[in-house]
Amino acid sequence: MPAHQSDIPADEDFQLLAHLESGRAIIGEAQFLPGYSLLLSGVPGVDRLTDLPRSARVAFLADMEAVGEAVERVCQRDSDFRRINLEIQGNLTPKLHAHIWPRYEWEPAAVRFHQVARHPKERWHDPATRLGPQHTPLRDALRAELAIVVKQNQSMPNG
């Protein structure tokens, strides 16, 4: 099962990608799918998207899409990049958060076209792919691209 991170991680500064309207975007600790990121709601006590008023729901979904677009732009630099999966689950952690998963051609065939949660348990906790200093260039690229996406979205009509 995934290492859920809906509370602010111990090393927030390293993981933080951006403060957004609806919460914080962070790079995930489990980087077996490079670029994995999360959007953590900034509203205390909110478990479900439907717990928010409509305007806050729209803001959360817009921020989730912006993080997804930034992750896609960065990860498509890898020729094996396939797509982005956006998920709001909350099955284990009762705090509103979204997972942004890049998907790649090199993923094992048994899980390539299924939910990320089907990846073997060992992958979730593999020290070789745990977030660390080796991910600084990826994190920095995600931060920069997310800033660009947010700025572009703000300049769009109704953005």
Accessible surface in RSA format (square Angstrom, percent):
REM  Atomic radii and reference values for relative SASA: ProtOr
REM  Chains: A
REM  Algorithm: Lee & Richards
REM  Probe-radius: 1.40
REM  Slices: 20
REM RES _ NUM      All-atoms   Total-Side   Main-Chain    Non-polar    All polar
REM                ABS   REL    ABS   REL    ABS   REL    ABS   REL    ABS   REL
RES MET A   1   117.86  61.0 107.12  70.9  10.74  25.6  81.37  69.2  36.49  48.3
RES PRO A   2    16.16  11.8   8.89   8.1   7.27  26.4   8.89   7.3   7.27  45.2
RES ALA A   3    27.76  25.5  18.89  29.2   8.87  20.2  25.87  36.4   1.89   5.0
RES HIS A   4    46.12  25.2  14.93  10.4  31.19  79.8  14.11  14.5  32.01  37.2
RES GLN A   5    11.61   6.5   6.34   4.6   5.28  12.6  11.53  24.5   0.08   0.1
RES SER A   6     2.13   1.8   0.19   0.3   1.93   4.4   0.04   0.1   2.08   2.9
RES ASP A   7    98.76  69.2  94.00  93.6   4.75  11.2  32.74  77.1  66.02  65.8
RES ILE A   8    57.00  32.4  33.07  24.6  23.93  57.7  33.07  23.8  23.93  64.9
RES PRO A   9    15.94  11.6   1.66   1.5  14.28  51.9  11.88   9.8   4.06  25.2
RES ALA A  10   117.84 108.3  68.11 105.1  49.73 113.1  81.50 114.8  36.34  96.3
RES ASP A  11    84.42  59.1  78.86  78.5   5.56  13.2  34.85  82.0  49.58  49.4
RES GLU A  12    51.22  29.4  49.47  37.4   1.75   4.2   9.68  18.7  41.54  33.9
RES ASP A  13   116.19  81.4 107.90 107.4   8.28  19.6  34.57  81.3  81.62  81.4
RES PHE A  14    42.58  21.3  38.54  23.9   4.04  10.5  42.05  25.5   0.53   1.5
RES GLN A  15     4.64   2.6   4.64   3.4   0.00   0.0   2.15   4.6   2.50   1.9
RES LEU A  16    30.02  16.7  29.28  20.9   0.74   1.9  29.28  20.6   0.74   2.0
RES LEU A  17    13.05   7.3   1.90   1.4  11.16  28.0   2.04   1.4  11.01  29.6
RES ALA A  18    23.65  21.7  16.17  24.9   7.48  17.0  23.65  33.3   0.00   0.0
RES HIS A  19   121.24  66.3  95.21  66.2  26.03  66.6  69.09  71.2  52.15  60.7
RES LEU A  20    24.77  13.8   5.88   4.2  18.89  47.5  11.92   8.4  12.85  34.6
RES GLU A  21   152.64  87.6 108.09  81.8  44.55 106.1  50.93  98.5 101.71  83.0
RES SER A  22    14.28  12.1   5.08   6.8   9.20  21.2  13.13  28.0   1.15   1.6
RES GLY A  23     8.24  10.2   0.00   N/A   8.24  10.2   6.32  17.4   1.91   4.3
RES ARG A  24    56.20  23.6  56.12  28.6   0.08   0.2   1.91   2.6  54.29  32.9
RES ALA A  25     0.00   0.0   0.00   0.0   0.00   0.0   0.00   0.0   0.00   0.0
RES ILE A  26     0.00   0.0   0.00   0.0   0.00   0.0   0.00   0.0   0.00   0.0
RES ILE A  27     0.00   0.0   0.00   0.0   0.00   0.0   0.00   0.0   0.00   0.0
RES GLY A  28     0.00   0.0   0.00   N/A   0.00   0.0   0.00   0.0   0.00   0.0
RES GLU A  29    40.04  23.0  39.84  30.1   0.20   0.5   7.20  13.9  32.84  26.8
RES ALA A  30     6.23   5.7   1.86   2.9   4.37   9.9   6.23   8.8   0.00   0.0
RES GLN A  31     3.40   1.9   0.00   0.0   3.40   8.1   0.00   0.0   3.40   2.6
RES PHE A  32     3.92   2.0   0.74   0.5   3.18   8.3   1.19   0.7   2.72   7.8
RES LEU A  33     0.00   0.0   0.00   0.0   0.00   0.0   0.00   0.0   0.00   0.0
RES PRO A  34    49.20  35.9  49.18  44.8   0.02   0.1  49.18  40.6   0.02   0.1
RES GLY A  35     0.00   0.0   0.00   N/A   0.00   0.0   0.00   0.0   0.00   0.0
RES TYR A  36     1.65   0.8   1.65   0.9   0.00   0.0   1.36   1.0   0.29   0.4
RES SER A  37     0.00   0.0   0.00   0.0   0.00   0.0   0.00   0.0   0.00   0.0
RES LEU A  38     0.00   0.0   0.00   0.0   0.00   0.0   0.00   0.0   0.00   0.0
RES LEU A  39     0.00   0.0   0.00   0.0   0.00   0.0   0.00   0.0   0.00   0.0
RES LEU A  40     0.28   0.2   0.20   0.1   0.08   0.2   0.20   0.1   0.08   0.2
RES SER A  41     2.43   2.1   1.13   1.5   1.31   3.0   0.00   0.0   2.43   3.4
RES GLY A  42    42.04  51.8   0.00   N/A  42.04  51.8  17.22  47.3  24.82  55.6
RES VAL A  43    60.31  39.7  59.20  53.6   1.11   2.7  60.26  52.4   0.05   0.1
RES PRO A  44   119.23  86.9  98.42  89.7  20.80  75.6 104.05  85.9  15.18  94.3
RES GLY A  45    83.28 102.7   0.00   N/A  83.28 102.7  45.29 124.3  37.98  85.1
RES VAL A  46    12.22   8.0  10.63   9.6   1.59   3.8  11.27   9.8   0.95   2.6
RES ASP A  47    42.82  30.0  37.51  37.3   5.31  12.6  14.20  33.4  28.62  28.5
RES ARG A  48   145.37  61.0 142.03  72.4   3.34   8.0  44.14  60.3 101.23  61.4
RES LEU A  49    36.96  20.6  34.10  24.4   2.86   7.2  34.10  24.0   2.86   7.7
RES THR A  50    90.91  64.7  75.23  76.3  15.68  37.4  62.54  84.0  28.36  42.9
RES ASP A  51    73.06  51.2  40.22  40.0  32.84  77.7  18.45  43.4  54.61  54.5
RES LEU A  52     8.16   4.5   5.31   3.8   2.85   7.2   6.03   4.2   2.14   5.7
RES PRO A  53    92.43  67.4  79.25  72.2  13.18  47.9  91.75  75.7   0.69   4.3
RES ARG A  54   175.87  73.8 168.87  86.1   7.00  16.7  68.02  93.0 107.85  65.4
RES SER A  55    90.49  76.5  74.97 100.1  15.52  35.8  56.19 119.7  34.30  48.1
RES ALA A  56    27.71  25.5  21.55  33.3   6.16  14.0  27.03  38.1   0.68   1.8
RES ARG A  57    71.08  29.8  71.08  36.2   0.00   0.0   7.88  10.8  63.19  38.3
RES VAL A  58    76.07  50.1  74.78  67.7   1.29   3.1  75.43  65.5   0.63   1.7
RES ALA A  59    12.82  11.8   6.93  10.7   5.89  13.4  12.57  17.7   0.25   0.7
RES PHE A  60     0.35   0.2   0.35   0.2   0.00   0.0   0.35   0.2   0.00   0.0
RES LEU A  61    70.46  39.2  67.11  48.0   3.35   8.4  67.28  47.3   3.18   8.5
RES ALA A  62    52.49  48.3  43.51  67.1   8.98  20.4  50.39  71.0   2.10   5.6
RES ASP A  63    16.16  11.3  16.16  16.1   0.00   0.0   0.00   0.0  16.16  16.1
RES MET A  64    22.02  11.4  22.02  14.6   0.00   0.0  22.02  18.7   0.00   0.0
RES GLU A  65    81.31  46.7  80.14  60.6   1.18   2.8  50.08  96.9  31.23  25.5
RES ALA A  66     3.35   3.1   3.35   5.2   0.00   0.0   3.35   4.7   0.00   0.0
RES VAL A  67     0.89   0.6   0.89   0.8   0.00   0.0   0.89   0.8   0.00   0.0
RES GLY A  68     3.85   4.7   0.00   N/A   3.85   4.7   3.70  10.1   0.15   0.3
RES GLU A  69    54.58  31.3  48.43  36.6   6.15  14.6  22.77  44.0  31.80  26.0
RES ALA A  70     2.09   1.9   2.09   3.2   0.00   0.0   2.09   2.9   0.00   0.0
RES VAL A  71     0.65   0.4   0.65   0.6   0.00   0.0   0.65   0.6   0.00   0.0
RES GLU A  72    71.35  41.0  71.35  54.0   0.00   0.0   4.95   9.6  66.40  54.2
RES ARG A  73    61.60  25.9  57.25  29.2   4.36  10.4  23.96  32.7  37.65  22.8
RES VAL A  74     9.65   6.4   6.14   5.6   3.51   8.5   6.14   5.3   3.51   9.5
RES CYS A  75     6.17   4.7   1.17   1.3   5.00  11.7   5.00  12.7   1.17   1.3
RES GLN A  76    99.73  55.8  80.15  58.6  19.58  46.6  19.38  41.3  80.35  60.9
RES ARG A  77   158.91  66.7 119.46  60.9  39.46  93.9  70.06  95.8  88.85  53.8
RES ASP A  78    59.33  41.6  48.16  47.9  11.17  26.4  25.50  60.0  33.83  33.7
RES SER A  79   114.64  96.9  75.87 101.3  38.78  89.3  57.53 122.5  57.12  80.0
RES ASP A  80    56.55  39.6  56.55  56.3   0.00   0.0   0.61   1.4  55.94  55.8
RES PHE A  81    32.19  16.1  13.63   8.4  18.56  48.3  13.63   8.3  18.56  53.1
RES ARG A  82    63.26  26.6  31.67  16.1  31.60  75.2   8.98  12.3  54.29  32.9
RES ARG A  83   130.67  54.9 127.58  65.0   3.10   7.4  24.34  33.3 106.33  64.4
RES ILE A  84    23.54  13.4   8.87   6.6  14.66  35.3   8.87   6.4  14.66  39.8
RES ASN A  85    36.28  25.0  33.09  32.0   3.18   7.7  10.44  25.1  25.84  25.0
RES LEU A  86    77.68  43.3  47.40  33.9  30.28  76.1  47.44  33.3  30.24  81.4
RES GLU A  87    32.55  18.7  27.51  20.8   5.03  12.0  19.16  37.1  13.39  10.9
RES ILE A  88    63.51  36.1  33.18  24.7  30.34  73.1  33.18  23.9  30.34  82.3
RES GLN A  89    77.04  43.1  48.89  35.7  28.15  67.0  15.26  32.5  61.78  46.9
RES GLY A  90    20.70  25.5   0.00   N/A  20.70  25.5   6.12  16.8  14.58  32.7
RES ASN A  91   124.33  85.7  89.23  86.2  35.11  84.5  31.62  76.1  92.71  89.6
RES LEU A  92   103.05  57.4  74.85  53.5  28.20  70.9  78.15  54.9  24.91  67.0
RES THR A  93    25.83  18.4  24.94  25.3   0.89   2.1  17.33  23.3   8.50  12.9
RES PRO A  94   100.53  73.3  84.41  76.9  16.13  58.6  84.44  69.7  16.09 100.0
RES LYS A  95    46.59  22.7  46.36  28.4   0.23   0.5  22.22  20.0  24.37  26.0
RES LEU A  96     2.46   1.4   0.67   0.5   1.79   4.5   2.18   1.5   0.29   0.8
RES HIS A  97     1.28   0.7   0.12   0.1   1.16   3.0   0.04   0.0   1.24   1.4
RES ALA A  98     0.00   0.0   0.00   0.0   0.00   0.0   0.00   0.0   0.00   0.0
RES HIS A  99     2.97   1.6   2.97   2.1   0.00   0.0   2.26   2.3   0.70   0.8
RES ILE A 100     0.00   0.0   0.00   0.0   0.00   0.0   0.00   0.0   0.00   0.0
RES TRP A 101     4.12   1.7   4.12   2.0   0.00   0.0   2.39   1.3   1.73   2.8
RES PRO A 102     0.00   0.0   0.00   0.0   0.00   0.0   0.00   0.0   0.00   0.0
RES ARG A 103     4.51   1.9   4.51   2.3   0.00   0.0   0.76   1.0   3.75   2.3
RES TYR A 104     3.92   1.8   3.92   2.2   0.00   0.0   0.57   0.4   3.35   4.1
RES GLU A 105    83.74  48.1  77.44  58.6   6.30  15.0  33.04  63.9  50.69  41.4
RES TRP A 106   104.29  41.9  74.99  36.3  29.30  68.8  80.44  42.9  23.85  38.7
RES GLU A 107     0.47   0.3   0.00   0.0   0.47   1.1   0.00   0.0   0.47   0.4
RES PRO A 108    62.31  45.4  51.20  46.7  11.10  40.4  62.31  51.4   0.00   0.0
RES ALA A 109    75.43  69.4  57.33  88.5  18.09  41.2  57.71  81.3  17.72  46.9
RES ALA A 110    82.05  75.4  57.43  88.6  24.62  56.0  70.45  99.2  11.60  30.7
RES VAL A 111     8.97   5.9   8.97   8.1   0.00   0.0   8.97   7.8   0.00   0.0
RES ARG A 112    54.05  22.7  52.85  26.9   1.21   2.9   0.28   0.4  53.77  32.6
RES PHE A 113   139.75  69.9 108.12  67.0  31.64  82.3 115.24  69.9  24.51  70.1
RES HIS A 114    77.02  42.1  66.91  46.5  10.12  25.9  41.04  42.3  35.99  41.9
RES GLN A 115   100.88  56.4  95.75  70.0   5.13  12.2  37.93  80.7  62.95  47.7
RES VAL A 116     0.91   0.6   0.91   0.8   0.00   0.0   0.91   0.8   0.00   0.0
RES ALA A 117    44.59  41.0  29.22  45.1  15.37  35.0  29.49  41.5  15.10  40.0
RES ARG A 118   136.77  57.4 114.05  58.1  22.72  54.1  38.33  52.4  98.45  59.7
RES HIS A 119     4.85   2.6   0.00   0.0   4.85  12.4   0.00   0.0   4.85   5.6
RES PRO A 120    60.49  44.1  49.47  45.1  11.01  40.0  60.49  49.9   0.00   0.0
RES LYS A 121   136.83  66.8 130.63  80.2   6.20  14.8  74.57  67.1  62.26  66.3
RES GLU A 122   128.63  73.8 117.26  88.7  11.37  27.1  75.04 145.2  53.59  43.8
RES ARG A 123    58.27  24.5  55.49  28.3   2.78   6.6  24.91  34.0  33.36  20.2
RES TRP A 124     9.52   3.8   2.02   1.0   7.50  17.6   1.92   1.0   7.60  12.3
RES HIS A 125   108.29  59.2  85.90  59.7  22.39  57.3  66.02  68.0  42.27  49.2
RES ASP A 126    53.60  37.5  48.55  48.3   5.06  12.0   9.71  22.9  43.89  43.8
RES PRO A 127   114.33  83.3  98.62  89.9  15.71  57.1 100.13  82.7  14.20  88.3
RES ALA A 128    80.16  73.7  48.49  74.8  31.67  72.0  60.72  85.5  19.45  51.5
RES THR A 129    36.67  26.1  35.37  35.9   1.30   3.1  35.12  47.2   1.56   2.4
RES ARG A 130   132.00  55.4 128.04  65.3   3.96   9.4  40.62  55.5  91.38  55.4
RES LEU A 131    24.99  13.9   6.07   4.3  18.92  47.6   6.07   4.3  18.92  50.9
RES GLY A 132    11.82  14.6   0.00   N/A  11.82  14.6  11.82  32.4   0.00   0.0
RES PRO A 133   113.84  83.0 105.47  96.1   8.37  30.4 106.12  87.6   7.72  48.0
RES GLN A 134   109.43  61.2  77.36  56.5  32.07  76.4  65.63 139.7  43.80  33.2
RES HIS A 135    22.68  12.4  22.02  15.3   0.65   1.7  10.00  10.3  12.68  14.8
RES THR A 136    42.42  30.2  42.42  43.0   0.00   0.0  35.62  47.8   6.81  10.3
RES PRO A 137    97.16  70.8  84.89  77.4  12.27  44.6  91.76  75.8   5.40  33.6
RES LEU A 138    35.39  19.7  29.46  21.1   5.93  14.9  33.64  23.6   1.75   4.7
RES ARG A 139    22.14   9.3  22.14  11.3   0.00   0.0   0.00   0.0  22.14  13.4
RES ASP A 140    62.23  43.6  57.22  57.0   5.00  11.8  27.93  65.7  34.30  34.2
RES ALA A 141    24.62  22.6  15.22  23.5   9.39  21.4  23.37  32.9   1.25   3.3
RES LEU A 142     1.02   0.6   0.86   0.6   0.16   0.4   0.86   0.6   0.16   0.4
RES ARG A 143    75.81  31.8  71.61  36.5   4.20  10.0  30.38  41.5  45.43  27.5
RES ALA A 144    57.16  52.6  46.94  72.4  10.23  23.3  56.02  78.9   1.15   3.0
RES GLU A 145    20.47  11.7  20.24  15.3   0.23   0.5   0.39   0.7  20.08  16.4
RES LEU A 146     0.90   0.5   0.90   0.6   0.00   0.0   0.90   0.6   0.00   0.0
RES ALA A 147    61.64  56.7  49.29  76.1  12.35  28.1  56.81  80.0   4.83  12.8
RES ILE A 148    82.52  47.0  79.77  59.4   2.75   6.6  82.35  59.3   0.17   0.5
RES VAL A 149     0.32   0.2   0.32   0.3   0.00   0.0   0.32   0.3   0.00   0.0
RES VAL A 150    37.45  24.6  36.41  33.0   1.04   2.5  37.35  32.5   0.10   0.3
RES LYS A 151   151.94  74.1 150.15  92.1   1.79   4.3  94.32  84.9  57.62  61.4
RES GLN A 152    80.96  45.3  78.48  57.4   2.47   5.9  35.67  75.9  45.28  34.3
RES ASN A 153    39.99  27.6  39.91  38.6   0.08   0.2  19.49  46.9  20.50  19.8
RES GLN A 154   128.18  71.7 103.84  75.9  24.34  57.9  36.31  77.3  91.86  69.7
RES SER A 155    93.62  79.1  56.02  74.8  37.60  86.6  49.39 105.2  44.23  62.0
RES MET A 156   112.53  58.3 104.12  68.9   8.41  20.0  93.83  79.8  18.70  24.8
RES PRO A 157   124.83  91.0  99.20  90.4  25.63  93.2 111.89  92.4  12.94  80.4
RES ASN A 158   168.54 116.2 114.68 110.8  53.86 129.7  42.42 102.1 126.12 121.9
RES GLY A 159    63.82  78.7   0.00   N/A  63.82  78.7  20.93  57.4  42.89  96.1
END  Absolute sums over single chains surface
CHAIN  1 A     8308.8       6663.7       1645.0       4627.4       3681.4
END  Absolute sums over all chains
TOTAL          8308.8       6663.7       1645.0       4627.4       3681.4
